[in-house]
């Protein structure tokens, strides 16, 4: 079995060319056979007539000497037959496969009539012409010799076809290598990708054909895979870090509690820390499970029509201890708006966004919540005058485990999954979530949702 694409291309081309050349040769013969036969037949008769007329202009020359001197000029086989049936052949072994002359043709020419055969093959053609010499009647016949034009034409055609095959095969070998070489390099690059090396640069010259498009797509795929691999590593690193930190705290304070006696107040403080870290670990586990569920195709999605303004008010009330503790001011603009969505899932979005707005807004700061109905969509804007987010951080704010404050401390109690969960939920509702911010001035999260019935795709 041939496994090389290069060999397959070459063999396929050669097979196609050989079949094409053979077909062309036989079809050409078939199309022009009658014309060639007719031309050769007329030429043979004219040659016989010319020999007879030329001999008639000679004086005292023996006929056999004359024919022996002139037959080779035409390159044909000349046969002279007298009335007694005696045959004189003048061919100098030009052809060893000359067809026998029919008796009917001999009688007809001896009776003084020219003769032409009706055969379909050049080798069987025959032309006869009467000849008188030395008061005797002869029948002069001319047959095609080995060097006849028909054979030369065939030989030229076959030679030309062979040259076309050889030259075409050589050119295809070069062209096929040019075509197959990118595929070989792509195979090499694929093997590197399979081993985890995503720094693949094919370094091809710009091409506008299908292979060029394939090369660009492959390079883009390699880049995307590299980014995904880096995201995977970051994800694993962040998960490990987020899990290891509370586990270390729990293990450390547990050992302290067991190692020595201590006052009740100090014991309770250590127990509170263990409880807090356990709850944080539990929330992290819940968020990871929720993200995995949201990413799957089987996450439950139960849309129903309800008042979005009422839902926002309920979330604000549930977070009242958080924003009242910091004496923050809330400005609400919530007209009555109906949406068709999964209420439980969107509730998680508003809790995450409003919780972050309160968390990163300083004391006595202001949070503005605006609900704006559009033609077929609804827009929710949550604006705060907190610490803000830099443009570099905005590009990654929705990445999992990414924290815009870059401190990675646990004072705020976040894990960097809230916005990732919010974005995924909004996407499941065929909506969008965007952020715009000026560091130190304000941050605005804008959520746009369909205001009509949505279906999980």
Secondary structure, 3 states (H helix, E strand, C coil): CCCCHHHHHHHHHHHHHHHHHHHHHHHHHHHHHHHHHHHHHHHHHHHHHHHHHHHHCCCCCCHHHHHHHHHHHHCCEEEEEECCCCEEEECCCCCCCCCCCCHHHHHHHHCCCCEECCCCCHHHCCEEEEEEECCEEEEEEEECCCCCHHHHHHHHHHHHHHHHHHHHHHHHHHHHHHHHHHHHHHHHHHHHHHCCCCCCCCCCCCCCCHHHHHHHHHHHHHHHHHHHHHHHHHHHHHHHHHHHHHHHHHHHHHHHHHHCCCCHHHHHHHHHHHHHHHHHHHHHHHHHHHHHHHHCCCCCCCCEEEEHHHHHHHHHHHCHHHHHHCCCEEEEEECCCEEEECHHHHHHHHHHHHHHHHHCCCCCCEEEEEEEECCCEEEEEEEECCCCCCHHHHCCCCCCCCCCCCCCCCCCCCCCCHHHHHHHHHHHCCCEEEEEEECCCEEEEEEEEECCCCCCC
